[in-house]
Amino acid sequence: NGENVMFRWRMASDTTVSDLGWRIDNIQLICNGACSGTLFGQNFDGVVAPGLPSNWVPSNASGPSPLWVTSTTTPYSAPNDAFTQPNPSGAM
């Protein structure tokens, strides 16, 4: 109904992962109550990388950069996913 929402992803990994960065693809909010169906969906495929969909604002809780962008490198569903790299201190 026109309200803003904010999603927060808190991600971590152990030392067995060798790739840098985090990827998010295929987000859905599904209503199981008084409404039905998908309330929101995003697969990041409707933009040209590195752009984000309209009304998406990149942010990083640990500082000004790196920020989220779209990437074509290894999406779950082609052509894009959302991607960010860890900052030099390793924190996200």
N, C-alpha and C positions, 0 to 999 in steps of 0.2 A: 504494500500500500504506500509506496514511495519512501519508505524508511531506508536509511543507510545501514549497511551491515559491515562488520570487519571480521575477517578470518585471520587466525594466527596459527601458523605451523611452527611447532617446536620440534626440531629434528636433532638427532644425535646418531652417532655410529661408533662401532668399535674399531680396532686397528686392522680388521680384516678387509676393510673397504679401501681400495686404492685410488678411486676416481675422485677428483675435486668437484665440489659443488653439490647442489640439491636440485631435483627436478620434480615438478608437479604437473599432472596431466589429468584430464577428464574429471572435473569436479561436478557433483550433482547434489542438490538439496531436494529431498523427496518428502512430501507430506503424507503422513499416515494417520492423520486425525480427521478433523471436520472437512478438510479439503482432500483432493486426490491429485496424483500425478507429480511431475517434476516441477518444483517451484523455481529452480534456477539450474542452469548447466553451463559449463565452460570447458572447452578443450583447447583453447588458445590457437586454434587453426584459422581463425578469420582475420588474422593480422599478418603483416610482413615482419619477420624477425629483424631487429630486436624489439619492435614495438609491442606494447601491451594493449589489450582491448580498451575501448573507450570507457571512461569512468573508473578504471583501475589505477590506483596510485601506489607506486612502489615505495617501500620503506624497509628499514633494517633497524631492529631494536638495538643493535650493538654500535651503531654509528651511521655516518652519512653514506658509506659505500662498503661493499658493493651492493647495488640495488638489483631487484628482480628485473629480468628481461625475458623475451621469448627466444627460443633457440631451436634450430633444426638438427642439432647434432645427434641425439638419441631419444626422440620422443616415444612414449608408449603408443600413441596414435599419431601418425604422421599428418601434417608436416611439422607441427610445433609442440613445444611444452614450455612451461615457465621454469626459469633457471636462475640460480644465483651461486656465486662462489664464496667460500669462506674468506673473511678478511685476513690480513697478514698475521693476526694473533691467533687465528684458528677458531674464533668465536663467531657465532651467527647472530 
